[in-house]
Amino acid sequence: MWSRFRQSRTRPVANAPADAARLEEAFEQGRREGAREERRRHRHPVRNLLVGVTALAGVGILATAAWYGSFGRGGEVVDARLAVAADRAEPTVRAAVDEAGAALREAGRDLQNETDDSGLDTTPRDEL
């Protein structure tokens, strides 16, 4: 019975190269799986962007609260600045939408004129 406890728990030296190859193969497989998992975890750039913007907004609000001495006064300042930004942005956005609509209408007219001028027979089939 005591002889069992005295036995060496290491493997024989003859198996060492085979074990090293298997160990290297297992390491490479684990490295590939780890890289695949890392890509899967960081795959959504839009989500990451939203998290970053939200974090920056939170830091900005905390800094404003610290600057003005309270969350109440800091919130008032943030609300006032957001209202001013919204008032300034509305006409700009409306003008951009109007310009985009005009450009699309013009492109549609140009395309229709090119199709009519191309010499293709545009008469309906039932009139032939």
TIMI-2910 file (N, C-alpha, C, CB; in pm, 1 decimal, decimal comma, always signed):
<rs>
+----------+----------+----------+----------+----------+----------+----------+----------+----------+----------+----------+----------+------+
!      n_x !      n_y !      n_z !     ca_x !     ca_y !     ca_z !      c_x !      c_y !      c_z !     cb_x !     cb_y !     cb_z ! resn !
+----------+----------+----------+----------+----------+----------+----------+----------+----------+----------+----------+----------+------+
!    +80,7 !   -119,0 !     +0,0 !     +0,0 !     +0,0 !     +0,0 !    +85,1 !   +125,5 !     +0,0 !    -91,9 !     -0,3 !   +118,0 !  Met !
!   +189,2 !   +130,7 !    +82,7 !   +274,9 !   +248,3 !    +87,2 !   +354,4 !   +265,9 !    -41,4 !   +369,3 !   +239,3 !   +204,9 !  Trp !
!   +375,5 !   +159,3 !   -111,2 !   +450,7 !   +170,2 !   -235,8 !   +371,6 !   +251,3 !   -340,0 !   +484,0 !    +29,6 !   -290,7 !  Ser !
!   +243,5 !   +246,9 !   -331,3 !   +159,7 !   +324,1 !   -423,6 !   +183,0 !   +474,1 !   -406,6 !    +11,2 !   +291,2 !   -401,5 !  Arg !
!   +201,8 !   +521,8 !   -284,7 !   +222,5 !   +663,6 !   -260,2 !   +361,7 !   +709,9 !   -299,8 !   +198,3 !   +694,4 !   -115,4 !  Phe !
!   +455,9 !   +616,6 !   -307,9 !   +591,6 !   +651,9 !   -343,1 !   +612,1 !   +658,8 !   -494,0 !   +687,3 !   +553,1 !   -282,8 !  Arg !
!   +518,2 !   +610,3 !   -572,4 !   +535,4 !   +610,0 !   -717,3 !   +533,4 !   +752,2 !   -771,6 !   +426,2 !   +525,9 !   -784,6 !  Gln !
!   +609,0 !   +770,8 !   -875,2 !   +613,3 !   +901,8 !   -939,7 !   +483,8 !   +924,8 !  -1017,0 !   +736,2 !   +913,1 !  -1033,9 !  Ser !
!   +431,0 !  +1042,3 !  -1006,7 !   +306,1 !  +1073,7 !  -1076,6 !   +331,8 !  +1136,7 !  -1213,8 !   +220,6 !  +1168,0 !   -991,6 !  Arg !
!   +455,9 !  +1146,3 !  -1255,2 !   +487,0 !  +1201,6 !  -1387,0 !   +482,4 !  +1090,8 !  -1490,7 !   +625,7 !  +1270,5 !  -1387,3 !  Thr !
!   +459,3 !  +1129,0 !  -1614,3 !   +454,7 !  +1031,3 !  -1723,6 !   +597,1 !  +1000,6 !  -1768,7 !   +369,0 !  +1084,4 !  -1843,3 !  Arg !
!   +612,5 !   +892,8 !  -1834,5 !   +746,6 !   +858,4 !  -1882,7 !   +795,9 !   +960,0 !  -1985,0 !   +747,1 !   +717,9 !  -1944,1 !  Pro !
!   +926,5 !   +971,0 !  -1998,0 !   +989,3 !  +1066,9 !  -2087,3 !   +960,8 !  +1031,4 !  -2232,9 !  +1140,1 !  +1072,5 !  -2062,2 !  Val !
!   +936,7 !   +908,4 !  -2266,3 !   +914,2 !   +865,4 !  -2403,6 !   +789,7 !   +932,4 !  -2463,1 !   +900,1 !   +712,8 !  -2409,5 !  Ala !
!   +689,9 !   +963,3 !  -2383,6 !   +567,6 !  +1026,6 !  -2432,8 !   +577,8 !  +1178,4 !  -2438,2 !   +451,1 !   +987,2 !  -2346,0 !  Asn !
!   +685,4 !  +1237,0 !  -2397,8 !   +697,8 !  +1382,2 !  -2389,6 !   +679,0 !  +1450,8 !  -2524,6 !   +832,7 !  +1418,6 !  -2332,7 !  Ala !
!   +740,5 !  +1408,2 !  -2635,7 !   +718,0 !  +1477,6 !  -2763,0 !   +571,6 !  +1471,2 !  -2807,7 !   +807,2 !  +1417,8 !  -2871,2 !  Pro !
!   +506,0 !  +1358,9 !  -2792,6 !   +366,0 !  +1346,7 !  -2831,1 !   +279,5 !  +1437,9 !  -2744,4 !   +318,8 !  +1200,4 !  -2819,3 !  Ala !
!   +310,1 !  +1443,5 !  -2616,2 !   +234,1 !  +1530,8 !  -2527,6 !   +257,3 !  +1677,8 !  -2562,3 !   +271,9 !  +1504,3 !  -2381,6 !  Asp !
!   +377,9 !  +1713,2 !  -2601,3 !   +407,9 !  +1851,3 !  -2637,8 !   +330,5 !  +1889,6 !  -2764,6 !   +560,6 !  +1870,3 !  -2659,0 !  Ala !
!   +322,4 !  +1798,9 !  -2861,1 !   +248,0 !  +1827,1 !  -2984,4 !    +99,1 !  +1843,5 !  -2954,3 !   +269,4 !  +1714,1 !  -3088,0 !  Ala !
!    +45,7 !  +1754,7 !  -2870,7 !    -96,2 !  +1766,1 !  -2834,5 !   -121,3 !  +1893,4 !  -2755,5 !   -141,6 !  +1643,7 !  -2752,9 !  Arg !
!    -27,4 !  +1928,3 !  -2668,2 !    -41,3 !  +2050,4 !  -2589,8 !    -39,5 !  +2173,3 !  -2681,6 !    +71,3 !  +2059,8 !  -2484,5 !  Leu !
!    +51,2 !  +2173,9 !  -2779,0 !    +58,6 !  +2286,0 !  -2874,1 !    -69,7 !  +2295,1 !  -2957,4 !   +181,4 !  +2270,0 !  -2967,3 !  Glu !
!   -120,5 !  +2181,0 !  -3001,1 !   -245,2 !  +2177,9 !  -3079,2 !   -362,3 !  +2229,5 !  -2995,7 !   -274,6 !  +2034,3 !  -3129,3 !  Glu !
!   -370,7 !  +2185,9 !  -2871,1 !   -478,2 !  +2232,6 !  -2782,7 !   -466,0 !  +2382,0 !  -2756,9 !   -475,8 !  +2156,0 !  -2649,6 !  Ala !
!   -342,5 !  +2430,6 !  -2742,3 !   -321,5 !  +2573,8 !  -2720,6 !   -370,0 !  +2654,1 !  -2841,3 !   -172,4 !  +2603,1 !  -2693,4 !  Phe !
!   -332,2 !  +2611,0 !  -2962,2 !   -373,7 !  +2682,2 !  -3083,6 !   -525,5 !  +2680,1 !  -3101,0 !   -306,5 !  +2620,6 !  -3206,7 !  Glu !
!   -587,8 !  +2566,2 !  -3071,9 !   -733,2 !  +2557,7 !  -3081,7 !   -799,5 !  +2651,5 !  -2981,6 !   -780,4 !  +2413,7 !  -3058,6 !  Gln !
!   -748,7 !  +2655,6 !  -2861,3 !   -804,2 !  +2746,9 !  -2761,1 !   -784,1 !  +2892,5 !  -2798,7 !   -741,6 !  +2720,4 !  -2626,2 !  Gly !
!   -668,8 !  +2924,0 !  -2859,0 !   -642,9 !  +3060,1 !  -2903,9 !   -741,1 !  +3100,9 !  -3014,1 !   -498,5 !  +3073,0 !  -2953,7 !  Arg !
!   -766,8 !  +3011,3 !  -3110,0 !   -862,8 !  +3041,6 !  -3217,5 !  -1003,9 !  +3060,7 !  -3161,9 !   -862,8 !  +2928,9 !  -3322,8 !  Arg !
!  -1043,9 !  +2972,9 !  -3070,1 !  -1176,8 !  +2985,8 !  -3011,2 !  -1189,2 !  +3114,2 !  -2930,1 !  -1207,6 !  +2865,1 !  -2923,2 !  Glu !
!  -1083,2 !  +3151,0 !  -2860,2 !  -1084,0 !  +3275,4 !  -2783,4 !  -1095,2 !  +3397,1 !  -2874,2 !   -958,0 !  +3285,6 !  -2698,1 !  Gly !
!  -1023,3 !  +3395,2 !  -2986,6 !  -1031,7 !  +3507,0 !  -3081,4 !  -1171,1 !  +3515,2 !  -3142,2 !   -926,0 !  +3492,0 !  -3192,8 !  Ala !
!  -1229,6 !  +3400,0 !  -3173,2 !  -1365,6 !  +3398,5 !  -3229,5 !  -1466,3 !  +3453,5 !  -3127,9 !  -1405,5 !  +3254,3 !  -3272,0 !  Arg !
!  -1451,2 !  +3415,7 !  -3003,6 !  -1540,8 !  +3465,9 !  -2899,2 !  -1522,9 !  +3616,5 !  -2879,9 !  -1515,3 !  +3391,9 !  -2766,4 !  Glu !
!  -1400,0 !  +3663,7 !  -2887,5 !  -1373,2 !  +3807,3 !  -2872,8 !  -1438,2 !  +3886,0 !  -2986,7 !  -1220,6 !  +3834,1 !  -2869,6 !  Glu !
!  -1428,6 !  +3834,9 !  -3110,5 !  -1494,0 !  +3902,3 !  -3223,0 !  -1645,3 !  +3903,1 !  -3204,2 !  -1457,2 !  +3833,6 !  -3356,2 !  Arg !
!  -1699,6 !  +3793,1 !  -3157,4 !  -1844,5 !  +3783,7 !  -3138,2 !  -1890,9 !  +3882,7 !  -3031,3 !  -1884,7 !  +3639,8 !  -3098,9 !  Arg !
!  -1810,7 !  +3902,7 !  -2930,1 !  -1848,1 !  +3991,6 !  -2821,5 !  -1843,8 !  +4138,5 !  -2864,5 !  -1756,5 !  +3969,3 !  -2702,3 !  Arg !
!  -1752,1 !  +4172,1 !  -2956,5 !  -1735,6 !  +4311,4 !  -2998,1 !  -1786,2 !  +4333,8 !  -3140,2 !  -1588,8 !  +4352,4 !  -2988,1 !  His !
!  -1888,2 !  +4264,4 !  -3181,8 !  -1932,3 !  +4266,0 !  -3319,4 !  -2022,5 !  +4384,0 !  -3352,8 !  -2003,0 !  +4139,4 !  -3350,1 !  Arg !
!  -2089,5 !  +4445,2 !  -3260,5 !  -2191,9 !  +4545,2 !  -3290,1 !  -2136,2 !  +4686,1 !  -3274,0 !  -2313,8 !  +4525,8 !  -3199,1 !  His !
!  -2088,6 !  +4746,7 !  -3380,0 !  -2030,7 !  +4880,4 !  -3366,8 !  -2135,3 !  +4986,5 !  -3334,0 !  -1958,7 !  +4918,2 !  -3494,5 !  Pro !
!  -2259,0 !  +4968,9 !  -3380,8 !  -2363,3 !  +5067,0 !  -3349,9 !  -2394,2 !  +5063,3 !  -3200,9 !  -2491,8 !  +5039,8 !  -3432,8 !  Val !
!  -2403,0 !  +4943,5 !  -3147,1 !  -2428,4 !  +4930,7 !  -3003,4 !  -2314,2 !  +4992,6 !  -2923,9 !  -2446,7 !  +4782,6 !  -2964,1 !  Arg !
!  -2191,6 !  +4964,9 !  -2966,8 !  -2076,0 !  +5021,8 !  -2897,2 !  -2075,9 !  +5173,9 !  -2907,6 !  -1945,2 !  +4964,7 !  -2954,5 !  Asn !
!  -2115,1 !  +5227,6 !  -3022,3 !  -2123,3 !  +5372,5 !  -3038,5 !  -2228,1 !  +5431,3 !  -2944,6 !  -2156,2 !  +5408,7 !  -3184,3 !  Leu !
!  -2344,7 !  +5367,0 !  -2937,4 !  -2449,9 !  +5417,3 !  -2848,4 !  -2406,5 !  +5412,8 !  -2702,2 !  -2578,4 !  +5336,2 !  -2866,9 !  Leu !
!  -2337,1 !  +5306,9 !  -2664,1 !  -2288,5 !  +5298,7 !  -2526,3 !  -2188,3 !  +5410,2 !  -2499,5 !  -2224,0 !  +5160,8 !  -2498,9 !  Val !
!  -2099,1 !  +5435,6 !  -2594,9 !  -2000,8 !  +5542,3 !  -2578,2 !  -2064,0 !  +5679,9 !  -2569,3 !  -1903,0 !  +5539,8 !  -2691,5 !  Gly !
!  -2162,5 !  +5706,8 !  -2656,6 !  -2230,3 !  +5837,2 !  -2653,9 !  -2305,7 !  +5854,6 !  -2522,8 !  -2327,5 !  +5851,3 !  -2773,7 !  Val !
!  -2372,1 !  +5748,6 !  -2477,7 !  -2445,2 !  +5755,9 !  -2350,8 !  -2349,4 !  +5780,7 !  -2234,5 !  -2525,0 !  +5626,3 !  -2326,9 !  Thr !
!  -2235,3 !  +5714,9 !  -2237,1 !  -2137,0 !  +5735,9 !  -2130,1 !  -2084,5 !  +5879,9 !  -2131,4 !  -2019,6 !  +5636,4 !  -2144,8 !  Ala !
!  -2057,9 !  +5932,3 !  -2251,0 !  -2011,0 !  +6071,0 !  -2259,2 !  -2118,0 !  +6168,7 !  -2211,4 !  -1969,9 !  +6105,0 !  -2402,9 !  Leu !
!  -2244,0 !  +6141,8 !  -2245,8 !  -2351,9 !  +6228,6 !  -2198,4 !  -2360,7 !  +6224,1 !  -2045,9 !  -2486,8 !  +6186,8 !  -2261,2 !  Ala !
!  -2347,1 !  +6105,0 !  -1989,3 !  -2350,4 !  +6092,3 !  -1843,7 !  -2236,7 !  +6167,5 !  -1777,0 !  -2344,9 !  +5946,7 !  -1804,0 !  Gly !
!  -2118,0 !  +6157,2 !  -1835,0 !  -2003,0 !  +6230,5 !  -1779,8 !  -2027,6 !  +6380,4 !  -1791,1 !  -1871,5 !  +6191,4 !  -1853,4 !  Val !
!  -2085,1 !  +6423,3 !  -1903,4 !  -2114,7 !  +6565,8 !  -1921,3 !  -2214,7 !  +6617,1 !  -1818,4 !  -2168,4 !  +6590,8 !  -2061,3 !  Gly !
!  -2316,6 !  +6538,9 !  -1791,6 !  -2417,5 !  +6579,8 !  -1692,3 !  -2356,4 !  +6584,0 !  -1552,2 !  -2538,9 !  +6483,1 !  -1694,6 !  Ile !
!  -2273,9 !  +6485,3 !  -1519,6 !  -2208,4 !  +6487,1 !  -1388,5 !  -2114,4 !  +6606,2 !  -1375,6 !  -2131,1 !  +6356,7 !  -1365,4 !  Leu !
!  -2042,3 !  +6638,3 !  -1483,4 !  -1952,1 !  +6753,3 !  -1478,9 !  -2030,7 !  +6883,2 !  -1464,2 !  -1865,0 !  +6758,2 !  -1605,3 !  Ala !
!  -2143,7 !  +6894,3 !  -1534,7 !  -2227,4 !  +7014,6 !  -1522,8 !  -2282,3 !  +7028,2 !  -1381,6 !  -2343,2 !  +7010,5 !  -1624,2 !  Thr !
!  -2326,6 !  +6916,5 !  -1325,0 !  -2378,0 !  +6920,8 !  -1187,7 !  -2268,8 !  +6962,3 !  -1089,9 !  -2435,5 !  +6784,2 !  -1147,5 !  Ala !
!  -2149,1 !  +6911,4 !  -1110,9 !  -2038,6 !  +6949,6 !  -1021,9 !  -2002,3 !  +7096,9 !  -1041,4 !  -1914,9 !  +6860,3 !  -1047,6 !  Ala !
!  -2005,5 !  +7144,9 !  -1165,0 !  -1970,1 !  +7283,6 !  -1194,5 !  -2067,8 !  +7381,6 !  -1131,3 !  -1965,0 !  +7305,7 !  -1344,6 !  Trp !
!  -2198,6 !  +7349,9 !  -1139,5 !  -2300,6 !  +7441,2 !  -1087,0 !  -2339,5 !  +7411,2 !   -942,4 !  -2423,5 !  +7435,3 !  -1173,9 !  Tyr !
!  -2283,2 !  +7309,0 !   -883,5 !  -2301,5 !  +7285,1 !   -741,4 !  -2417,4 !  +7195,2 !   -704,0 !  -2318,4 !  +7412,2 !   -674,4 !  Gly !
!  -2507,8 !  +7164,8 !   -797,2 !  -2617,9 !  +7073,3 !   -764,9 !  -2672,2 !  +7013,7 !   -894,4 !  -2731,3 !  +7146,9 !   -685,9 !  Ser !
!  -2736,4 !  +6900,1 !   -878,7 !  -2797,7 !  +6837,4 !   -994,7 !  -2917,0 !  +6919,7 !  -1044,9 !  -2842,0 !  +6694,5 !   -960,6 !  Phe !
!  -2985,8 !  +6986,0 !   -955,6 !  -3100,6 !  +7069,4 !   -995,0 !  -3058,6 !  +7183,8 !  -1085,1 !  -3170,9 !  +7124,9 !   -871,7 !  Gly !
!  -2959,7 !  +7258,4 !  -1043,3 !  -2912,3 !  +7372,7 !  -1123,5 !  -2844,1 !  +7323,2 !  -1251,3 !  -2813,9 !  +7460,8 !  -1040,8 !  Arg !
!  -2767,4 !  +7216,4 !  -1241,2 !  -2703,9 !  +7158,9 !  -1360,0 !  -2806,4 !  +7109,7 !  -1460,3 !  -2612,0 !  +7044,8 !  -1320,8 !  Gly !
!  -2915,2 !  +7049,1 !  -1411,6 !  -3022,6 !  +7003,2 !  -1499,8 !  -3091,8 !  +7118,1 !  -1570,0 !  -3124,1 !  +6923,3 !  -1421,6 !  Gly !
!  -3111,5 !  +7227,7 !  -1499,5 !  -3172,3 !  +7346,0 !  -1560,8 !  -3084,6 !  +7398,4 !  -1675,3 !  -3194,0 !  +7456,8 !  -1454,6 !  Glu !
!  -2954,9 !  +7403,0 !  -1652,5 !  -2862,6 !  +7451,5 !  -1755,0 !  -2863,7 !  +7358,5 !  -1876,0 !  -2719,8 !  +7463,7 !  -1698,1 !  Val !
!  -2860,5 !  +7228,2 !  -1851,1 !  -2863,3 !  +7130,9 !  -1961,4 !  -2993,4 !  +7143,2 !  -2039,2 !  -2846,4 !  +6986,5 !  -1908,0 !  Val !
!  -3106,4 !  +7154,4 !  -1970,5 !  -3235,6 !  +7169,7 !  -2038,5 !  -3239,4 !  +7296,0 !  -2123,2 !  -3349,4 !  +7172,3 !  -1936,5 !  Asp !
!  -3189,2 !  +7405,0 !  -2070,4 !  -3189,6 !  +7530,9 !  -2145,8 !  -3102,8 !  +7518,5 !  -2271,1 !  -3139,4 !  +7647,4 !  -2057,1 !  Ala !
!  -2987,4 !  +7458,0 !  -2258,0 !  -2898,5 !  +7443,4 !  -2373,7 !  -2956,7 !  +7347,9 !  -2477,5 !  -2761,0 !  +7393,7 !  -2328,9 !  Arg !
!  -3022,4 !  +7241,8 !  -2434,3 !  -3086,0 !  +7150,2 !  -2528,6 !  -3200,9 !  +7218,2 !  -2602,6 !  -3136,9 !  +7025,6 !  -2455,7 !  Leu !
!  -3276,4 !  +7302,3 !  -2533,4 !  -3386,3 !  +7374,5 !  -2598,0 !  -3331,8 !  +7470,3 !  -2704,4 !  -3469,4 !  +7452,4 !  -2493,0 !  Ala !
!  -3224,3 !  +7540,2 !  -2674,3 !  -3162,9 !  +7631,3 !  -2771,6 !  -3112,5 !  +7552,6 !  -2892,2 !  -3046,7 !  +7711,0 !  -2706,8 !  Val !
!  -3047,4 !  +7438,6 !  -2867,0 !  -2995,5 !  +7356,8 !  -2977,2 !  -3108,8 !  +7304,2 !  -3064,3 !  -2912,6 !  +7239,6 !  -2922,7 !  Ala !
!  -3219,1 !  +7263,3 !  -3002,3 !  -3332,8 !  +7213,0 !  -3079,7 !  -3394,1 !  +7325,1 !  -3163,6 !  -3439,3 !  +7151,8 !  -2986,1 !  Ala !
!  -3404,2 !  +7444,8 !  -3107,3 !  -3460,0 !  +7558,3 !  -3183,0 !  -3371,5 !  +7594,0 !  -3302,3 !  -3476,5 !  +7681,2 !  -3091,4 !  Asp !
!  -3241,6 !  +7585,1 !  -3285,0 !  -3150,4 !  +7616,8 !  -3395,5 !  -3146,1 !  +7505,0 !  -3499,5 !  -3009,8 !  +7642,8 !  -3341,9 !  Arg !
!  -3162,0 !  +7381,8 !  -3456,8 !  -3147,9 !  +7268,1 !  -3547,8 !  -3270,8 !  +7248,0 !  -3635,4 !  -3120,8 !  +7141,9 !  -3468,9 !  Ala !
!  -3388,6 !  +7281,6 !  -3587,8 !  -3510,6 !  +7254,3 !  -3664,1 !  -3509,9 !  +7320,6 !  -3801,2 !  -3631,5 !  +7300,6 !  -3586,3 !  Glu !
!  -3481,4 !  +7450,1 !  -3814,8 !  -3479,9 !  +7508,6 !  -3949,1 !  -3371,5 !  +7448,9 !  -4039,3 !  -3460,1 !  +7658,1 !  -3939,1 !  Pro !
!  -3259,1 !  +7415,7 !  -3982,6 !  -3150,9 !  +7357,1 !  -4061,5 !  -3190,9 !  +7220,6 !  -4115,6 !  -3023,5 !  +7345,1 !  -3977,4 !  Thr !
!  -3251,2 !  +7139,0 !  -4031,0 !  -3295,4 !  +7006,2 !  -4074,0 !  -3406,0 !  +7018,9 !  -4177,3 !  -3343,7 !  +6922,9 !  -3953,6 !  Val !
!  -3498,5 !  +7108,1 !  -4156,3 !  -3608,4 !  +7127,9 !  -4250,9 !  -3554,7 !  +7172,2 !  -4387,9 !  -3708,4 !  +7232,4 !  -4196,0 !  Arg !
!  -3456,8 !  +7263,5 !  -4389,1 !  -3398,3 !  +7309,3 !  -4515,2 !  -3323,4 !  +7194,8 !  -4584,6 !  -3303,1 !  +7428,5 !  -4490,3 !  Ala !
!  -3254,4 !  +7112,3 !  -4508,8 !  -3182,2 !  +6999,0 !  -4568,2 !  -3278,7 !  +6898,9 !  -4630,4 !  -3095,4 !  +6929,2 !  -4462,5 !  Ala !
!  -3390,3 !  +6875,2 !  -4564,2 !  -3490,4 !  +6783,3 !  -4618,6 !  -3551,4 !  +6840,7 !  -4745,5 !  -3600,4 !  +6754,7 !  -4514,6 !  Val !
!  -3580,3 !  +6969,3 !  -4747,0 !  -3635,7 !  +7032,7 !  -4866,5 !  -3536,7 !  +7024,8 !  -4983,0 !  -3672,1 !  +7179,6 !  -4837,4 !  Asp !
!  -3409,2 !  +7050,6 !  -4957,0 !  -3307,9 !  +7043,0 !  -5061,9 !  -3293,2 !  +6901,0 !  -5114,9 !  -3173,9 !  +7093,1 !  -5009,5 !  Glu !
!  -3296,9 !  +6803,1 !  -5026,5 !  -3286,4 !  +6663,4 !  -5069,7 !  -3406,6 !  +6624,9 !  -5155,2 !  -3275,4 !  +6569,4 !  -4947,8 !  Ala !
!  -3525,5 !  +6668,8 !  -5116,9 !  -3644,8 !  +6640,1 !  -5196,0 !  -3637,1 !  +6704,1 !  -5333,4 !  -3769,2 !  +6688,3 !  -5123,4 !  Gly !
!  -3589,9 !  +6828,6 !  -5340,5 !  -3576,3 !  +6896,5 !  -5469,7 !  -3473,5 !  +6824,8 !  -5557,0 !  -3535,7 !  +7044,4 !  -5449,5 !  Ala !
!  -3363,5 !  +6780,5 !  -5498,2 !  -3261,0 !  +6709,0 !  -5574,9 !  -3315,1 !  +6576,9 !  -5628,5 !  -3136,9 !  +6683,5 !  -5488,0 !  Ala !
!  -3393,9 !  +6507,1 !  -5549,3 !  -3453,6 !  +6381,7 !  -5596,1 !  -3552,8 !  +6405,4 !  -5709,1 !  -3522,8 !  +6309,8 !  -5480,8 !  Leu !
!  -3634,1 !  +6509,5 !  -5698,0 !  -3729,4 !  +6540,5 !  -5805,6 !  -3654,8 !  +6573,8 !  -5934,5 !  -3821,5 !  +6658,5 !  -5765,0 !  Arg !
!  -3550,3 !  +6653,5 !  -5923,4 !  -3470,9 !  +6691,0 !  -6040,5 !  -3404,2 !  +6568,7 !  -6102,8 !  -3364,9 !  +6795,2 !  -6002,1 !  Glu !
!  -3350,7 !  +6480,5 !  -6021,3 !  -3288,1 !  +6358,3 !  -6072,5 !  -3392,5 !  +6271,7 !  -6142,5 !  -3220,2 !  +6279,0 !  -5957,9 !  Ala !
!  -3512,7 !  +6264,6 !  -6087,3 !  -3620,6 !  +6188,7 !  -6151,7 !  -3657,7 !  +6246,9 !  -6286,5 !  -3743,3 !  +6185,0 !  -6062,2 !  Gly !
!  -3665,5 !  +6380,3 !  -6295,3 !  -3696,7 !  +6444,9 !  -6422,6 !  -3587,4 !  +6420,6 !  -6525,4 !  -3716,8 !  +6594,5 !  -6402,6 !  Arg !
!  -3460,9 !  +6431,5 !  -6481,8 !  -3349,4 !  +6407,7 !  -6573,3 !  -3350,5 !  +6264,9 !  -6625,0 !  -3216,4 !  +6437,1 !  -6504,4 !  Asp !
!  -3377,4 !  +6170,4 !  -6537,7 !  -3382,4 !  +6030,3 !  -6577,4 !  -3496,5 !  +6006,3 !  -6675,1 !  -3397,6 !  +5940,2 !  -6454,8 !  Leu !
!  -3609,9 !  +6067,2 !  -6649,6 !  -3724,8 !  +6051,3 !  -6739,3 !  -3693,9 !  +6114,0 !  -6875,7 !  -3852,1 !  +6115,8 !  -6677,4 !  Gln !
!  -3629,6 !  +6231,8 !  -6877,7 !  -3593,8 !  +6295,8 !  -7004,4 !  -3491,9 !  +6212,2 !  -7081,3 !  -3538,2 !  +6436,6 !  -6979,3 !  Asn !
!  -3394,9 !  +6153,6 !  -7012,4 !  -3296,7 !  +6068,2 !  -7079,1 !  -3363,2 !  +5946,1 !  -7139,0 !  -3187,3 !  +6025,6 !  -6981,7 !  Glu !
!  -3459,9 !  +5889,4 !  -7070,1 !  -3529,4 !  +5772,0 !  -7120,3 !  -3613,1 !  +5809,1 !  -7242,1 !  -3617,9 !  +5710,1 !  -7010,6 !  Thr !
!  -3680,1 !  +5923,3 !  -7239,7 !  -3763,0 !  +5965,9 !  -7352,1 !  -3677,3 !  +6001,3 !  -7472,9 !  -3849,6 !  +6085,5 !  -7312,3 !  Asp !
!  -3559,4 !  +6058,8 !  -7452,3 !  -3472,0 !  +6102,1 !  -7560,5 !  -3383,2 !  +5990,9 !  -7614,3 !  -3386,7 !  +6215,4 !  -7513,9 !  Asp !
!  -3386,2 !  +5874,8 !  -7555,5 !  -3292,3 !  +5769,6 !  -7595,0 !  -3332,0 !  +5700,6 !  -7723,5 !  -3280,4 !  +5667,8 !  -7485,8 !  Ser !
!  -3447,5 !  +5729,8 !  -7779,4 !  -3489,3 !  +5668,8 !  -7904,1 !  -3558,8 !  +5535,6 !  -7884,8 !  -3371,9 !  +5650,9 !  -7993,1 !  Gly !
!  -3579,9 !  +5496,3 !  -7765,4 !  -3650,8 !  +5371,9 !  -7740,8 !  -3799,1 !  +5392,2 !  -7766,7 !  -3626,9 !  +5322,3 !  -7597,0 !  Leu !
!  -3863,3 !  +5288,0 !  -7814,9 !  -4006,5 !  +5294,6 !  -7839,7 !  -4077,6 !  +5282,3 !  -7705,8 !  -4052,8 !  +5183,0 !  -7939,3 !  Asp !
!  -4142,0 !  +5389,5 !  -7662,0 !  -4207,8 !  +5390,4 !  -7531,7 !  -4358,5 !  +5377,4 !  -7544,4 !  -4173,5 !  +5517,3 !  -7456,5 !  Thr !
!  -4409,0 !  +5343,6 !  -7662,4 !  -4553,5 !  +5327,8 !  -7677,2 !  -4595,8 !  +5198,3 !  -7612,7 !  -4595,6 !  +5330,8 !  -7825,6 !  Thr !
!  -4711,6 !  +5198,9 !  -7549,6 !  -4759,3 !  +5076,0 !  -7485,0 !  -4779,2 !  +4965,0 !  -7587,6 !  -4890,9 !  +5102,2 !  -7409,4 !  Pro !
!  -4770,2 !  +4840,1 !  -7548,0 !  -4779,6 !  +4723,9 !  -7636,2 !  -4917,7 !  +4712,1 !  -7700,5 !  -4747,8 !  +4596,9 !  -7558,7 !  Arg !
!  -5024,3 !  +4746,8 !  -7631,0 !  -5156,4 !  +4729,0 !  -7687,9 !  -5182,7 !  +4828,0 !  -7800,9 !  -5261,8 !  +4743,6 !  -7580,3 !  Asp !
!  -5102,8 !  +4936,4 !  -7815,6 !  -5120,2 !  +5030,4 !  -7924,5 !  -5045,9 !  +4983,1 !  -8049,2 !  -5072,0 !  +5169,2 !  -7883,0 !  Glu !
!  -4958,5 !  +4885,1 !  -8037,9 !  -4884,8 !  +4835,1 !  -8152,9 !  -4974,2 !  +4747,6 !  -8229,7 !  -4758,3 !  +4761,1 !  -8113,0 !  Leu !
+----------+----------+----------+----------+----------+----------+----------+----------+----------+----------+----------+----------+------+
</rs>
